[in-house]
Amino acid sequence: MNRKPKATLTVSTCYPFRYVGPAPQRYVLVANLINERS
C-alpha cells in the first residue's frame, strides 16, 4: 500500500462475502477522513 497525504482507512476482504475458501475476488473499501474533532 502507498502512503497517503491525508488520514485514510483501507479495508480489504474476500468477495463474494459469503464465499467459503479462497475467494476469487477481493473487495476493497477506501475511506478518507473528512473532518477531525478539535
Stockholm file with secondary structure:
# STOCKHOLM 1.0

chainA/1-38         MNRKPKATLTVSTCYPFRYVGPAPQRYVLVANLINERS
#=GR chainA/1-38 SS CCCCSSCEEEEEEEESTTCCSSCSEEEEEEEECCCCCC
#=GC SS_cons        CCCCSSCEEEEEEEESTTCCSSCSEEEEEEEECCCCCC
//
